[in-house]
Amino acid sequence: MLVRLNIRNVALIESAEIELGEGLNVLSGETGAGKSVILDSINFVLGAKADRSMIRNGAADCSVTAVFRVPPESRALDELRAMDIDAEEELIVSRRYRADGRGDSKINGCPVNAGMLRRVTSHLVDVHGQSEHFYLLSEANQLALLDRAAGGPVAQAKAELSRLLAERREISAKRRALGGDDAERGRRLDILRYQTEEIDAAALTEGEEETLEAKRLFYANIEKIGRALAEASQALTEDGAAVDSLHGARRSLSEISRLDARYAALVERLEGLAAEAEDVGETVASLAEDLTFDERDAAETESRLDLIRSLKKKYGGSIAAILAYRGQIGQEYDLLSHSDEQSAALAAAAEKNDAAVYAVCRTITAARKAAADDFCARVSEQLRTLNIRSARFGAEFAEYGAEDAPRATAEGLDSMRFLFSANAGEPFKPLNKVISGGEMSRLMLAIKTCMSAGEISTYIFDEIDAGISGRTAKVVAEKFADIARGTQIIAVSHLAQIAAMADENFLISKRETAEGKTRTEIAALDAQGRKAEIVRLLGGEGSGAAATLADELLTSCAAYKEQEARKK
């Protein structure tokens, strides 16, 4: 149960500490006083999404600390042990949120992330607000609720179904690796055959593209090459050009080479230069003579490069990548060509898996239907005690067959919805077609009553009494008292009957400070304050009749609780 709640800088609350008791804790106050802030604070510390609007104006951050007393068998303690966090009977959850958008959460002083926080707190508190009415109208959520009511049998069957679905995914992956069924494999073989033939026909070789690019560059610049070779040949070999000049210089120096070793050395160097120049000249001349433009070869070069570019777009960014891809698809082609036996075995395995999935789905359906019969009967009985005398609550399941097994999910094959009839002689209809706001509030309370034997030790109800009054308000208050004998309830209410039934009363009010700011305050009420609040809820402030009625309500509620306690 939630023992203590400490709130700091949340909305209009600067600082507040609430000591909550066992049984029924009722929060009341004027509309707009800040009751919703209390529930927002609880949701926040339980792990709900936060934003800057939570932080009190002018504050740098907000924080909430909740202290729980947890029974030794609670699954929340199992979660803590799995996280290597001290698991004691007193569990302290704290959460802070800063204006810069950062925050932190701790359980028993150990930092936890949002997912870890929710895993623990989901076993501690069940929050029901008016928005949960809409939750129950969704048929997917109705199935989840039924599974909670069904408990172990459905959970065990769903675990087996999850195993079979994992096996199905494995079989499907293997079949895809073999090209799927016969038709898919045939299509894949055709594609692979075309690709291998296309790549093989190209007869690609490593380094070929670079050679072709060089040849393409040559043909693109052949005129420039011819002109350069001709000019170089003239500069080297024509009369009076470089070669003749070098020979002339050599002859001149030869006449004085005997006079000094240095002159002789220059002569030798000039002889070498002249010989090299003659050789270069001959080479240039030969290149110029051999230079020809082969139009056919140039066209073939462009065509070959286009082919390589096309193959690169399809199969890889280089010839090496294309050849590597060719090796891969060759192996795949060989595998698919000889996979008939494996494919047949996988097809048989898939058929066997579908049969097993269908069988487990039927088991789940049977368990759900059995649970639905019991659960709906108990909810109907609770509705009758909540002043819907002719109420009937049921469940409708859509039929399915073995052929539907391939579409099974982790939830099975069931399509289910709850049905409701409030009046004698009226047929069952879906909830969203027939149920009123007041009836929905009582339906949710009836459901919570039927679920209250679970592990959750604290229920929170946010104005679940909306849309009811009079006799119905009295029976709802009695239902709260019934649940609260074994489960802590924290309820926000505007009804005097519920406030009178409370074991602990808290008044939420607003006041304006001397600085002109508005603050929300929370006060635990003593006997006198409790009576005054009931008078206010009755709309009779200052009325002696309202005070008398408040006394009568308090007396009758105390008598009801004492009477029910003796029955136990």
C-alpha positions as CSV (number, residue, x, y, z in Angstrom):
1,M,0.0,0.0,0.0
2,L,1.0,3.6,-0.5
3,V,2.0,4.9,3.0
4,R,3.3,8.4,2.3
5,L,3.4,10.8,-0.6
6,N,5.8,13.8,-0.6
7,I,5.2,16.4,-3.3
8,R,7.4,19.4,-4.1
9,N,7.0,22.1,-6.7
10,V,4.3,20.3,-8.8
11,A,1.9,22.7,-10.4
12,L,0.3,24.8,-7.6
13,I,1.7,22.6,-4.8
14,E,4.9,24.1,-3.3
15,S,5.3,21.4,-0.7
16,A,2.9,18.8,0.7
17,E,3.2,15.5,2.5
18,I,0.3,13.1,2.8
19,E,0.1,10.2,5.2
20,L,-2.3,7.7,3.7
21,G,-4.0,4.9,5.6
22,E,-5.3,1.4,4.9
23,G,-8.8,1.1,3.5
24,L,-10.6,4.0,1.8
25,N,-8.8,7.3,1.5
26,V,-11.0,10.0,0.0
27,L,-9.7,13.3,-1.5
28,S,-12.3,16.0,-2.0
29,G,-12.4,19.8,-2.5
30,E,-13.8,22.5,-4.7
31,T,-13.6,22.1,-8.5
32,G,-10.2,23.5,-9.6
33,A,-8.7,23.2,-6.1
34,G,-6.0,20.8,-7.4
35,K,-7.2,17.3,-6.8
36,S,-6.0,16.3,-10.2
37,V,-2.5,17.5,-9.3
38,I,-2.4,14.9,-6.5
39,L,-3.2,12.1,-9.0
40,D,-0.8,13.6,-11.6
41,S,1.9,13.5,-8.9
42,I,1.2,9.8,-8.2
43,N,1.2,9.0,-11.9
44,F,4.5,10.9,-12.3
45,V,6.3,8.9,-9.5
46,L,4.9,5.7,-11.0
47,G,6.6,6.4,-14.3
48,A,4.2,8.4,-16.4
49,K,5.5,10.7,-19.1
50,A,6.5,14.2,-17.7
51,D,6.8,17.6,-19.2
52,R,7.8,21.1,-18.1
53,S,4.2,22.1,-17.4
54,M,4.3,20.0,-14.2
55,I,6.9,22.3,-12.6
56,R,5.6,25.1,-10.4
57,N,6.0,28.5,-11.9
58,G,9.4,29.9,-10.9
59,A,10.9,26.6,-9.7
60,A,13.9,24.9,-11.3
61,D,12.5,21.4,-10.8
62,C,9.8,19.3,-9.3
63,S,9.9,16.0,-7.3
64,V,7.7,13.4,-5.8
65,T,8.6,10.7,-3.3
66,A,6.3,7.7,-2.6
67,V,6.8,5.3,0.3
68,F,5.1,1.8,-0.1
69,R,4.7,-1.0,2.3
70,V,5.0,-4.1,0.3
71,P,4.1,-7.7,1.3
72,P,6.9,-10.3,1.0
73,E,5.2,-12.2,-1.9
74,S,4.8,-9.1,-4.1
75,R,6.1,-9.4,-7.6
76,A,7.5,-5.9,-7.3
77,L,10.1,-7.3,-4.9
78,D,11.0,-10.0,-7.5
79,E,11.5,-7.2,-10.1
80,L,13.8,-5.4,-7.7
81,R,15.9,-8.5,-7.0
82,A,16.3,-9.0,-10.7
83,M,17.7,-5.5,-10.9
84,D,20.0,-6.2,-8.0
85,I,18.2,-3.6,-5.8
86,D,17.6,-4.1,-2.1
87,A,14.1,-5.6,-1.9
88,E,12.7,-4.7,1.5
89,E,9.1,-4.5,2.8
90,E,9.4,-0.7,2.7
91,L,9.9,0.5,-0.8
92,I,10.8,4.2,-1.5
93,V,10.3,5.5,-5.0
94,S,11.5,9.0,-5.9
95,R,11.4,10.9,-9.1
96,R,12.6,14.4,-10.1
97,Y,12.1,16.4,-13.3
98,R,14.1,19.6,-14.2
99,A,13.1,22.6,-16.3
100,D,15.8,21.7,-18.8
101,G,13.9,18.5,-19.6
102,R,16.3,16.1,-17.7
103,G,15.2,14.0,-14.8
104,D,16.1,11.0,-12.6
105,S,14.3,8.2,-10.8
106,K,15.4,6.1,-7.8
107,I,14.1,3.1,-6.1
108,N,15.5,2.5,-2.6
109,G,18.2,5.0,-3.4
110,C,19.3,3.2,-6.6
111,P,19.0,5.0,-10.0
112,V,16.6,3.4,-12.4
113,N,15.4,4.2,-15.9
114,A,11.8,4.8,-16.9
115,G,11.2,1.2,-18.0
116,M,12.6,-0.3,-14.8
117,L,10.5,2.1,-12.8
118,R,7.3,1.1,-14.5
119,R,8.1,-2.6,-14.3
120,V,8.2,-2.3,-10.5
121,T,5.3,0.2,-9.9
122,S,3.0,-1.8,-12.2
123,H,2.8,-4.4,-9.4
124,L,2.0,-1.7,-6.8
125,V,-0.7,0.6,-8.0
126,D,-3.7,0.5,-10.4
127,V,-4.8,3.9,-11.5
128,H,-8.3,4.3,-12.8
129,G,-9.4,7.6,-14.2
130,Q,-12.3,8.7,-16.4
131,S,-10.1,8.2,-19.4
132,E,-10.1,4.5,-18.7
133,H,-13.7,4.4,-19.8
134,F,-12.4,5.0,-23.3
135,Y,-9.7,2.3,-22.8
136,L,-12.4,-0.3,-22.1
137,L,-14.3,0.6,-25.3
138,S,-11.4,-0.7,-27.3
139,E,-11.9,-4.4,-28.2
140,A,-8.2,-5.1,-28.1
141,N,-8.1,-3.8,-24.5
142,Q,-11.1,-5.9,-23.6
143,L,-9.2,-9.0,-24.6
144,A,-6.2,-7.9,-22.5
145,L,-8.6,-7.4,-19.5
146,L,-10.1,-10.8,-20.0
147,D,-6.6,-12.4,-20.1
148,R,-5.8,-10.7,-16.8
149,A,-9.0,-12.3,-15.3
150,A,-8.2,-15.7,-16.8
151,G,-4.7,-15.7,-15.3
152,G,-2.5,-18.8,-15.4
153,P,-4.2,-21.0,-18.0
154,V,-4.2,-18.4,-20.7
155,A,-0.7,-17.1,-19.8
156,Q,0.8,-20.6,-20.0
157,A,-0.9,-21.3,-23.3
158,K,0.3,-18.0,-24.7
159,A,3.8,-18.8,-23.7
160,E,3.6,-22.1,-25.7
161,L,2.1,-20.1,-28.6
162,S,5.1,-17.7,-28.5
163,R,7.4,-20.6,-28.7
164,L,5.5,-22.0,-31.7
165,L,5.5,-18.6,-33.4
166,A,9.3,-18.3,-33.0
167,E,9.6,-21.8,-34.6
168,R,7.3,-20.5,-37.4
169,R,9.6,-17.6,-38.0
170,E,12.6,-19.9,-38.1
171,I,10.9,-22.2,-40.6
172,S,9.9,-19.1,-42.8
173,A,13.5,-17.8,-42.7
174,K,14.8,-21.2,-43.9
175,R,12.2,-21.4,-46.6
176,R,13.1,-17.9,-47.8
177,A,16.7,-19.0,-47.9
178,L,15.6,-21.8,-50.2
179,G,13.5,-19.4,-52.3
180,G,10.2,-20.0,-50.6
181,D,7.6,-22.4,-52.1
182,D,7.9,-24.0,-55.5
183,A,6.5,-21.0,-57.4
184,E,8.7,-18.5,-55.5
185,R,11.8,-20.7,-56.0
186,G,11.1,-21.0,-59.7
187,R,10.9,-17.2,-60.0
188,R,14.1,-16.9,-58.0
189,L,15.9,-19.4,-60.2
190,D,14.8,-17.6,-63.3
191,I,16.3,-14.3,-61.9
192,L,19.5,-16.0,-60.8
193,R,19.9,-17.7,-64.2
194,Y,19.5,-14.4,-66.0
195,Q,22.0,-12.7,-63.8
196,T,24.6,-15.4,-64.0
197,E,24.3,-15.5,-67.8
198,E,24.5,-11.8,-68.1
199,I,27.6,-11.5,-65.9
200,D,29.3,-14.6,-67.6
201,A,28.6,-13.3,-71.1
202,A,30.5,-10.1,-70.2
203,A,33.6,-12.1,-69.4
204,L,35.0,-9.5,-67.1
205,T,38.6,-9.5,-65.9
206,E,40.3,-7.6,-63.0
207,G,42.0,-4.4,-64.2
208,E,40.1,-4.4,-67.5
209,E,38.2,-1.2,-66.7
210,E,41.4,0.8,-66.0
211,T,42.9,-0.4,-69.3
212,L,39.8,0.6,-71.2
213,E,39.7,4.0,-69.6
214,A,43.3,4.5,-70.6
215,K,42.4,3.5,-74.2
216,R,39.4,5.8,-74.2
217,L,41.5,8.7,-73.0
218,F,44.0,8.0,-75.8
219,Y,41.3,8.1,-78.5
220,A,39.8,11.2,-77.1
221,N,43.2,13.0,-77.3
222,I,44.7,11.5,-80.5
223,E,44.9,14.8,-82.4
224,K,46.7,16.5,-79.5
225,I,49.1,13.5,-79.2
226,G,49.9,13.6,-83.0
227,R,50.6,17.3,-82.9
228,A,52.8,17.0,-79.8
229,L,54.9,14.2,-81.3
230,A,55.4,16.1,-84.6
231,E,56.5,19.2,-82.8
232,A,58.9,17.2,-80.6
233,S,60.4,15.4,-83.6
234,Q,61.0,18.6,-85.3
235,A,62.6,20.2,-82.3
236,L,64.9,17.2,-81.9
237,T,65.9,16.0,-85.4
238,E,65.5,18.7,-88.0
239,D,68.6,20.4,-89.4
240,G,70.0,22.8,-86.8
241,A,67.7,21.4,-84.1
242,A,68.6,19.9,-80.8
243,V,70.6,16.9,-82.0
244,D,72.7,19.0,-84.5
245,S,73.3,21.6,-81.8
246,L,74.6,19.0,-79.4
247,H,77.0,17.5,-82.0
248,G,78.3,21.0,-82.8
249,A,79.0,21.7,-79.2
250,R,80.8,18.4,-78.8
251,R,83.0,19.1,-81.9
252,S,83.9,22.5,-80.6
253,L,85.0,21.2,-77.2
254,S,86.8,18.3,-78.7
255,E,89.4,20.7,-80.1
256,I,90.4,21.7,-76.6
257,S,89.8,18.4,-74.7
258,R,93.5,17.6,-74.5
259,L,94.3,20.9,-72.8
260,D,92.3,20.2,-69.6
261,A,90.5,17.2,-68.1
262,R,87.5,19.2,-67.4
263,Y,87.0,19.9,-71.1
264,A,87.4,16.3,-71.9
265,A,84.7,15.4,-69.3
266,L,82.3,17.9,-71.0
267,V,83.0,16.3,-74.3
268,E,82.0,12.9,-72.9
269,R,78.8,14.2,-71.4
270,L,77.9,15.9,-74.7
271,E,78.4,12.7,-76.6
272,G,76.0,10.9,-74.2
273,L,73.4,13.7,-74.5
274,A,73.7,13.7,-78.3
275,A,73.2,9.9,-78.4
276,E,70.2,10.1,-76.0
277,A,68.7,12.9,-78.0
278,E,69.1,10.9,-81.2
279,D,67.4,7.9,-79.5
280,V,64.6,10.0,-78.2
281,G,64.1,11.6,-81.6
282,E,63.9,8.2,-83.3
283,T,61.4,7.0,-80.7
284,V,59.3,10.1,-81.1
285,A,59.4,9.6,-84.9
286,S,58.4,6.0,-84.6
287,L,55.5,6.9,-82.3
288,A,54.3,9.5,-84.7
289,E,54.6,7.1,-87.6
290,D,52.6,4.4,-85.8
291,L,49.9,6.8,-84.5
292,T,46.6,5.8,-86.1
293,F,42.9,6.2,-85.1
294,D,41.1,2.9,-85.1
295,E,37.4,3.9,-85.3
296,R,36.2,0.4,-84.7
297,D,38.4,-0.1,-81.7
298,A,37.3,3.2,-80.2
299,A,33.6,2.3,-80.6
300,E,34.3,-1.1,-79.0
301,T,36.0,0.6,-76.1
302,E,33.1,2.9,-75.5
303,S,30.6,0.0,-75.8
304,R,32.6,-2.2,-73.4
305,L,32.8,0.6,-70.8
306,D,29.0,1.2,-71.1
307,L,28.5,-2.5,-70.5
308,I,30.7,-2.4,-67.4
309,R,29.0,0.7,-66.1
310,S,25.6,-1.0,-66.5
311,L,26.7,-4.1,-64.7
312,K,28.2,-2.0,-61.9
313,K,24.8,-0.3,-61.4
314,K,23.1,-3.7,-61.1
315,Y,25.6,-5.9,-59.2
316,G,28.3,-3.8,-57.5
317,G,30.5,-0.7,-57.6
318,S,33.5,-2.4,-59.3
319,I,34.4,-5.4,-61.4
320,A,35.7,-7.1,-58.3
321,A,32.3,-6.6,-56.6
322,I,30.5,-7.9,-59.7
323,L,32.6,-11.1,-59.8
324,A,32.1,-11.6,-56.0
325,Y,28.3,-11.2,-56.5
326,R,28.5,-13.7,-59.3
327,G,30.1,-16.2,-56.9
328,Q,27.3,-15.7,-54.4
329,I,24.4,-16.1,-56.8
330,G,26.1,-19.1,-58.3
331,Q,26.1,-20.8,-54.9
332,E,22.5,-19.8,-54.3
333,Y,21.5,-21.1,-57.8
334,D,23.2,-24.4,-57.0
335,L,21.4,-24.6,-53.6
336,L,18.0,-23.8,-55.1
337,S,18.5,-26.2,-58.0
338,H,19.0,-29.1,-55.6
339,S,16.7,-28.0,-52.7
340,D,13.5,-30.0,-53.5
341,E,14.0,-32.4,-50.7
342,Q,14.8,-29.7,-48.1
343,S,11.9,-27.6,-49.4
344,A,9.5,-30.5,-49.0
345,A,10.7,-31.1,-45.4
346,L,10.3,-27.4,-44.5
347,A,6.8,-27.3,-46.1
348,A,5.9,-30.3,-43.9
349,A,7.3,-28.6,-40.9
350,A,5.3,-25.5,-41.6
351,E,2.1,-27.5,-42.0
352,K,2.8,-29.3,-38.7
353,N,3.6,-25.9,-37.0
354,D,0.3,-24.5,-38.3
355,A,-1.6,-27.4,-36.8
356,A,0.2,-27.0,-33.5
357,V,-0.5,-23.2,-33.5
358,Y,-4.2,-23.8,-34.2
359,A,-4.4,-26.4,-31.4
360,V,-2.9,-23.9,-28.9
361,C,-5.1,-21.2,-30.1
362,R,-8.1,-23.4,-29.5
363,T,-6.8,-24.1,-26.0
364,I,-6.4,-20.3,-25.4
365,T,-10.0,-19.7,-26.7
366,A,-11.4,-22.4,-24.5
367,A,-9.6,-21.0,-21.4
368,R,-10.8,-17.5,-22.3
369,K,-14.4,-18.6,-22.8
370,A,-14.3,-20.4,-19.4
371,A,-12.8,-17.3,-17.8
372,A,-15.3,-15.1,-19.6
373,D,-18.3,-17.1,-18.3
374,D,-17.1,-16.8,-14.7
375,F,-15.8,-13.2,-14.9
376,C,-18.9,-11.9,-16.7
377,A,-21.2,-13.6,-14.2
378,R,-19.3,-12.0,-11.3
379,V,-19.3,-8.6,-13.0
380,S,-23.1,-8.9,-13.7
381,E,-23.7,-9.7,-10.0
382,Q,-21.6,-6.7,-8.9
383,L,-23.6,-4.5,-11.3
384,R,-26.8,-5.6,-9.7
385,T,-25.5,-4.6,-6.3
386,L,-24.5,-1.3,-7.9
387,N,-28.2,-0.5,-8.6
388,I,-28.3,-1.8,-12.2
389,R,-30.9,-4.4,-11.2
390,S,-31.3,-6.0,-14.6
391,A,-27.7,-5.7,-15.7
392,R,-26.2,-8.4,-17.9
393,F,-22.5,-8.5,-18.9
394,G,-21.2,-11.0,-21.4
395,A,-18.5,-11.7,-24.0
396,E,-18.8,-12.5,-27.6
397,F,-16.1,-14.5,-29.6
398,A,-15.8,-14.5,-33.3
399,E,-15.4,-18.0,-34.9
400,Y,-12.2,-19.1,-36.7
401,G,-10.9,-22.2,-38.4
402,A,-7.7,-24.1,-39.0
403,E,-7.2,-22.2,-42.2
404,D,-6.7,-19.1,-40.1
405,A,-3.6,-20.5,-38.3
406,P,-1.1,-18.6,-40.5
407,R,-2.5,-15.2,-39.2
408,A,-2.1,-16.1,-35.6
409,T,-0.3,-13.6,-33.4
410,A,1.1,-13.8,-29.9
411,E,-2.5,-13.1,-28.7
412,G,-3.9,-16.0,-30.6
413,L,-6.7,-15.9,-33.1
414,D,-9.5,-14.6,-30.9
415,S,-11.5,-11.6,-31.8
416,M,-13.6,-10.8,-28.7
417,R,-15.7,-8.0,-27.3
418,F,-17.7,-7.4,-24.2
419,L,-21.5,-7.0,-24.4
420,F,-23.8,-5.2,-22.1
421,S,-27.5,-4.9,-21.4
422,A,-28.8,-2.6,-18.6
423,N,-32.5,-3.3,-18.9
424,A,-34.7,-6.4,-18.8
425,G,-35.8,-7.6,-22.2
426,E,-33.0,-5.7,-24.0
427,P,-30.6,-7.7,-26.1
428,F,-26.8,-7.6,-25.6
429,K,-25.0,-4.9,-27.5
430,P,-21.4,-3.7,-27.6
431,L,-20.4,-1.4,-24.8
432,N,-19.9,1.7,-27.0
433,K,-23.5,1.3,-28.4
434,V,-25.5,1.2,-25.2
435,I,-23.6,2.2,-22.0
436,S,-24.0,5.6,-20.4
437,G,-21.4,7.5,-18.5
438,G,-22.9,6.6,-15.1
439,E,-23.3,2.9,-16.1
440,M,-19.7,2.9,-17.4
441,S,-18.4,4.2,-14.0
442,R,-20.3,1.4,-12.2
443,L,-19.1,-1.1,-14.7
444,M,-15.5,-0.2,-14.1
445,L,-16.1,-0.4,-10.4
446,A,-17.6,-3.8,-10.8
447,I,-14.7,-4.9,-12.8
448,K,-12.2,-3.6,-10.2
449,T,-14.1,-5.4,-7.5
450,C,-13.8,-8.7,-9.4
451,M,-10.1,-8.1,-10.0
452,S,-9.3,-6.9,-6.5
453,A,-8.1,-10.3,-5.3
454,G,-5.0,-9.8,-7.4
455,E,-1.5,-8.7,-6.4
456,I,-2.2,-4.9,-6.7
457,S,-2.5,-3.5,-3.2
458,T,-3.5,0.1,-4.1
459,Y,-6.3,1.2,-6.4
460,I,-6.7,4.8,-7.3
461,F,-10.0,6.1,-8.6
462,D,-10.3,9.6,-10.2
463,E,-13.9,10.7,-10.0
464,I,-15.2,7.3,-10.9
465,D,-18.5,8.5,-9.3
466,A,-19.1,10.9,-12.2
467,G,-22.7,10.8,-13.4
468,I,-24.2,9.0,-10.4
469,S,-26.2,10.2,-7.4
470,G,-28.8,9.2,-4.9
471,R,-29.3,5.5,-4.2
472,T,-26.6,4.6,-6.7
473,A,-24.1,6.9,-4.9
474,K,-24.8,4.9,-1.7
475,V,-24.2,1.5,-3.3
476,V,-21.0,2.8,-4.9
477,A,-19.8,4.0,-1.5
478,E,-20.6,0.5,-0.1
479,K,-18.7,-1.1,-3.0
480,F,-15.7,1.1,-2.2
481,A,-15.9,0.0,1.4
482,D,-16.1,-3.7,0.3
483,I,-13.0,-3.4,-1.9
484,A,-11.1,-1.4,0.7
485,R,-11.3,-4.1,3.3
486,G,-8.6,-6.0,1.5
487,T,-7.1,-3.3,-0.8
488,Q,-6.1,0.3,-0.2
489,I,-8.2,2.8,-2.2
490,I,-7.4,6.4,-2.9
491,A,-10.4,8.1,-4.5
492,V,-11.1,11.6,-5.7
493,S,-14.8,12.2,-5.2
494,H,-17.5,14.9,-5.1
495,L,-20.1,12.7,-3.4
496,A,-20.9,13.1,0.3
497,Q,-21.9,9.4,0.5
498,I,-18.3,8.3,-0.5
499,A,-16.7,10.9,1.7
500,A,-18.7,9.6,4.6
501,M,-17.6,6.0,3.9
502,A,-13.9,7.0,4.0
503,D,-11.5,5.7,6.6
504,E,-9.3,8.8,5.9
505,N,-10.5,12.1,4.5
506,F,-8.3,14.8,2.9
507,L,-9.4,18.2,1.8
508,I,-7.7,19.8,-1.2
509,S,-8.0,23.6,-1.2
510,K,-6.5,26.7,-2.8
511,R,-5.4,29.9,-1.1
512,E,-3.7,33.1,-2.3
513,T,-0.5,34.0,-0.5
514,A,0.6,37.4,0.6
515,E,2.8,37.6,-2.5
516,G,-0.3,37.2,-4.7
517,K,0.5,33.6,-5.7
518,T,-1.9,30.7,-5.6
519,R,-1.1,27.6,-3.6
520,T,-2.8,24.2,-3.3
521,E,-2.9,22.8,0.1
522,I,-3.7,19.3,1.4
523,A,-5.1,18.7,4.9
524,A,-6.0,15.5,6.7
525,L,-9.4,16.0,8.3
526,D,-10.3,15.2,11.8
527,A,-13.8,14.2,12.8
528,Q,-15.1,17.8,12.9
529,G,-13.4,18.7,9.6
530,R,-14.7,15.5,8.0
531,K,-18.3,16.4,9.0
532,A,-17.9,20.0,7.7
533,E,-16.6,18.7,4.3
534,I,-19.6,16.3,4.0
535,V,-21.9,19.2,4.7
536,R,-20.2,21.2,2.0
537,L,-20.5,18.3,-0.5
538,L,-24.2,18.2,0.4
539,G,-24.4,21.8,-0.6
540,G,-25.7,22.8,2.9
541,E,-23.1,25.0,4.4
542,G,-24.7,26.8,7.3
543,S,-27.7,24.5,7.2
544,G,-28.8,22.6,10.3
545,A,-30.6,20.0,8.1
546,A,-27.4,19.4,6.1
547,A,-25.5,18.9,9.4
548,T,-28.1,16.4,10.6
549,L,-27.9,14.6,7.3
550,A,-24.1,14.5,7.5
551,D,-24.4,12.9,10.9
552,E,-26.8,10.3,9.6
553,L,-24.5,9.5,6.7
554,L,-21.5,9.1,9.0
555,T,-23.5,6.9,11.3
556,S,-25.0,4.7,8.6
557,C,-21.6,4.3,6.9
558,A,-19.9,3.3,10.1
559,A,-22.7,0.8,10.8
560,Y,-22.3,-0.7,7.3
561,K,-18.6,-1.2,7.7
562,E,-19.0,-2.7,11.1
563,Q,-21.7,-5.1,9.9
564,E,-19.6,-6.2,6.9
565,A,-16.5,-6.6,9.1
566,R,-18.5,-9.0,11.4
567,K,-19.5,-11.1,8.4
568,K,-15.8,-11.7,7.7
